[in-house]
Amino acid sequence: MRLTEVQQNIINGDKGRLLREALINLVKYGTAMGAEEFIPITSAHIAFSAMDVVALCFSPRGRELTKAEIDRITEEMRNIKVNVRTTVNSGIIDRRRWQQMGADESIYNSVMQAVEVARECGIMPTFSITPHLTDNIPLMGEHCAWAESGTHLYINSILGAQSNRESYESAFYSCLLGITPNFGMHLDENRKGTDLVDIQCELEYGSDWGALGYFTGDSIGIGIPVFKNLKRPVVEQVNQLCFATNSPGAIPMLLIPGVSPEAPTLEAAFRGNKPRNTYFFDDKAKQRIYNSLNYNSKGEVDLISFRCPTLYELSKIAKMIEGKKVHKNTRLCVMTSDSIRHSAEQIGYAQIIEDSGAELFADGTLLIFYINAPAKKPKMNRIATNSAKLAFAARRSFHSNIFFGSTERCIEIAIKGGV
């Protein structure tokens, strides 16, 4: 790869060991992907949940880092200033309710150290998997380095920003240096449709959009889908679509004619090319996806989980559950970003939800909650969720029995205690 004089000086060690290692790794990455140069970025979304997690980006091959090495990396990080807008993906505990979650003090202290270091570096420790809604909103044409499979898909597809599907390591290196290898979704010629998905059924519930996303990723695998006959979506529906698409697939971008900035029409989405394949999403295909994500769904439900709802979705949940009670033998966990929870608390949605016996957490997701809350680790024999991505992940991670369906149906299950 071609390096500028400044970049070569970083390789030579002029800016310290961590930036040198970060750039060496980005050069290897760019070379492997066929990039010839770096381009500047304005935005990044990374993992920075604890300093031992951050230190893994600089871990030597073949062995684990010692505490002394993690401490040294922590101190070196304090001297680095990040100059691009950078947010942090889902954390490992709820910082305000870590004891209620069942986390121990050592995990809490580790997280708060990371918050302090991130703040000193200029990184915003938002701990959210939906930064594109509240904290980090790039505009069309901005080059970014975003990790998390649903968020990078959203900013490429709906905002017109440009990011590859980065690993946590590559996104972190890019935020430190303000650059990323110039390939893939950073090149305009690659941002065009490859496959057509023809919608031939109604999408009544948010979970239907998740089913469509799962169908798309499962059908195409790698490519850029263009949707035909898709009704104009709202933010919450697009969220479901984007987060589900990359559960079974590797989709860098999707195009919705009339919605995606780079696809004013169906023809423009393909830029004169013909689709290599056409897939039909009809009632039969939709039911097949629901059947594949539901697994031994009937019976008592241990946990109902909603994954990162928006403030509008929280208002709907509050309305559905107001005056009702969650069944004594189950748990309803609602997990969102701290900024959205704060707004919900100010408006009163949070109180309504918690008066029902539900739990409203922030900063994390169900999987991380399970790992880092040993004192109150939830039973997960059977889970109900409105998220296709969570249904996919929980089945594979915990071998849970799964009910996947609409928010309305999941609320009914929470009150009844089973399917």
N, C-alpha and C positions, 0 to 999 in steps of 0.2 A: 504493500500500500504506500501511496505517496504521503509523506509527512511534511508538515510545515516546519519552519525553523523552531517555532515555539514547541511543537509536539516532539521534535527530535531532542530538544533540551530536556523535556520531561523524561523521555526515555533515558537520557544521560544522568538523571537523578537530580536535576536542578530544583525540582519542586517537592522532593521528599520521596520516601520509599513507597508509600501507599499509592500516590498518584502514578509513580513509575510502574508499579505492578498493575494498576488499573488500565493504563494505556497499553502495556504489553499484552494484556489479555484481550483488550478491544482490537488490537492489531491482529491477533490470532483469529479472533471471531470474524472480523471483516475479511481477512484473507480466505478463510474457509468458505465464506458466502460469496466470494467473487467481487467484493467491493474494491474500488480503486482508490478511494479517498474517504475522509470523514466530512460530515456536514454539521454545522452548529444546530443545537436544539434549544427550544424555549421552555420545555416542560418534560417532567419525568414523574413516574409513579413507581415506587420501589418497596422493598421489604426493609423495615428498620425496627422490628418488634423488640429486640433485646440485643445487647452488645455481643453476646456469643453467637447470635445469628449473623450480625454484621461481619464479625471476624471470620466467619466461614468463607467469605469472599476472598480472603487472603490466606487461606489454610494451605500449608505445605502438603504435597502429595504423600500419601502413605501413612499419615498419622494424624491424631487429633491435636488441636492447639491446647497448650497448657493454660492455666489461669493467668500466669505471668505474661504470656504472649497476648492473651485477650486484653489484659489490663494495658499493655503497651500499645496495642492497636487502638484502644479506647482513647488514650491520651493523644495519640497521633491524630485521630479523627477530630479532636477538639480544635486543632489548628488549621483545619481545612474549611474554606468558605465556599458553599455551593451558590452559584449565581443563576441557576435556572429554577423556575417554579416547580417545586418537588413536594409531592404528597406521599404518605406512607399507607401501604395496604393493610388489610386486616391485622389486628394485633393478637395477643395471646390471652389477654384477660380484659375484663371491664375495669378500667382504672378507678372508677368511683365505687363500684360494687363488687370488688374482687373478693371480699369476704363472703358476701351473699352468694357469689358464684361457687365458692368452695375452694378458691385458690389459696396458696400459702404465701407467707410474707416474703419469702426469698424470691418467688416469681414476681411479686409486686415490686420489690426493690429493683430487680433487674429491668423491668419495664420502665420504671421511672428514671433510671439511669439513662436508658436509651432516649427517653423524651428529652432529658436535659442536654445530652450530647447533640441530638438532632437539632434542637433549638439553637444551640451555639453555632452549628454548622450552616444554619439557614434553611434547614429542611423542616417542613411542616408535619409534625407527627399526628396526622388526622385519624389514622387507623380505620380507614374506610375502603370498602371495595366498590363504592359508587362516587369517587371523587369528581367524576364528570357531571354530577348533578349539583354539587354545592361548593367544592373547594378548589378545583383545578379544571377549568373549562377552556381548552385551547380553541382557537378560531381556525377557520378553513385555511389550509396551506401551512399551518405551523408544523414544524418537524419536532417529533417527540420521541421519548424512549419509555414506553409503558409496559410494565409487567402486569399480569392478571388477565386471563384469557377473555373475559367478557368486556372489560373496560376498554382495552385497546380496540376491540371490535366496534364498540360504540363510537369512539372518537373518530375512527376511520370512516365509518359508515354514515353517521348522522351529523357529525360536526365538520367533516371534511379535513380534519387534521391528519397527519401522516406519521404512523408508527408501525414498526414491525412487532410481532408477538415476542417480546423480550423475555428472557429469563430474569429472575431476581438479581442475578450477578451482573448481567450485561446492562440492565437498566441502572443499577447502582453505579457501575463504572461510568456510565454516560452522564449521570447527574453530577458526579464529582468533577468530570472534565468538561461538560457542556457540549459534547459531541457524540455522534453515533456513526457507524459505518453506513455509507450511502448505497443501499441496495433495497430490493423488495418494494415495500409500500412507500418508500421515499422517492421512487421513480414513477413519474406520471404514467409512463407506458405500461406499467404493471397494474394500474388501478382501473381495470375494466372487467366486465363480467365474463365468466367462463361457462356457467350452467344456468338453465332456466328452471325455476320452481313455480309451477302453475297452481294457484290456490283455487280449489273447487268445492270449498265447504265454508260454513260460517265459523268464525272465531269468536265465540260468545264470552269465554272467560279468559282471565289472564293466563291460566294454566294451558289454554289452547295455544297461546303464542309460544309458551315453553315447549309444547309438543311439536309445533311447527319448527322451532329451532333445532330440536333434537333430530327430527326427521331430516332436516336440511344437512346437518353435519354428518349424520349417519349415511345419507345417500351420496353426498359429494365427496366426503373425505377431505381432500385438499382442493381448493378452488375458490372462486368468488361467485356466489349465487346472486341471481337477479330474480326478484319476485314479480310475478304477473297476477293481476286480479286481486291484489292484497289491498284491503281497505286501509285508508289513511290511519296510522296508529297514533296513540298518545305515548308519552314518555314511558309509563309503566309497562306498556305492552312491548315496546322496543327493548326495554331492559330484559324482560323475560326471554324475548327472542335471542338477543345477543348472548346472554349468559348460558342459555341452553345449547346454542349452536356448537360451541367448542367442547362440549362434554364428550361427544363421540367423534368429533372432527377436528380439523386444523384449518380453520377459515380465517384469513386475515382481514376480510372486509366483506360486507354484503351490501347490495344496492336495491333500494326501494324507489322505483321511478316516481318522481314528483315529491319525494321526501329527502333522499340523499342528495347533497349539493352537486355531486358529479354525475347525477342521473336524472336530468329533467324529464327524460322520456325513456321508454323501454329501449328504443333504438340507440339512444345516446349511451346507455349503460354498457352496451356491447361494443360501441365505437365501430360499427360497421361489420363486426364479426358475427358469425352464426354460433349459437350455443352448441357446445360439444355434446350435451345431453339435456333432455327435458324430463323433469320429475313432476308427478301430479300428486298434490296433497288434497285428497278428498276425504269424505267421512270414513271410508274404510281404512285409509292410511292413518288418519288421526286416531282411530280406535286402536289400531295396531300399536301405535306408540304408547298410548295409555296402558295397554295390556302389557307391553314390555317393561314399563317403568313400575307398574304395580306388581308386587311379589307377595303372595300369601297375605293379602291386605286385610282380610276379615278377622276380627277378634278384638281383644283389648288393646288399646294404644297407649304406649308408655309416654310418648313425646310427640307433641305437635310443634313444628318449627316453621316460622316464616323467615325467609332469607332476605335481609336488607331492604325492607319496605321503604318507600318514599313517605314524606309527610302526608301526602294525599291518601296513600294506602293505609297509613296508621289511622287517619280519620275514618276510613271505611271500616277498619277492624274495630275501632272504638264504638262505632254505631251498631255494628252487628252483635257485639258482646255486652253492650251496656245493660245493666240490670240483671245479667245472667252470671252463673258461676261455672268455673272450670271444674270438671269432675275430680273428686278427691283422689282417684287412683291414676291420674295422668298429669302431665305438665304441659303448659302452653308457653313456649319461649319465643319471644319476638326479639330479633336482633337487628339493629340498625346502626347507623353512624351516630357519633356523639352529637354532632351538630343538629341532626334531625331529631334525635331524642330530646335535646334541649328545647327545640321549638315545640315538640309535642308536650313537654312539661309546662311550658308557658301558656299554651292554649288550653290545656286540660285533657287532651287525649290520653296522656300517660296515666293520669289518675284513674280514668275510666277503665283502661285496660288492666291496671294492677288491682283495682277493686274487684275484678272478676276472679282474681287468683292467678292470673297470668303473670309472667315475669318479663320485664322489658330491659334488655341488656344492650350495651353498645361496645364498639371497638373490635368485636370478634365475630366468628361464625360458629356454627354448630360443631364442626370437626375440631376446631381449636379449643372450644369450650370443653369438649369431652376430654381432651388430652391434658388440659391445664387446670382442671377443677377436681382434684382427687377427692376432696372432702364431700362434695355433692355431685359426684359423677352421675349423669342421668342414665336411667335404664333405657336401653335402645333396642329392645327385642322387636318392637313394631313402632315405626315412625310414620306420621302423617305430615305431608308438606304440599305446598302449592308450587314448589320450585322443581322443575325438571332436573336442573343441575344438582340440587341437593339430593333428590331421589336417586340419581345415578351414583353420586359419590358415597352416600351413606350405605347403599347396598354393597358396594365394592370394598369400602373401608371397614365396615363393622358387621357385614353380613346380616343387616337388619331386614326384617320384613317391612315392606313399604306400601303405604297408601299415597298415591299421587293424584291430586284433584284440585278443584277450585278453592279459593279462599273461603267462600261461603260453606262449602262442604267440610272443610277442615275445622271451621268454627263449630259446626254442628257436632263433629266428632269430639272436639275438646269438651264440650258440654255433656255429651252422652258418655264419653269415656271409651268408645270403641266404634268399630265399623260394623 
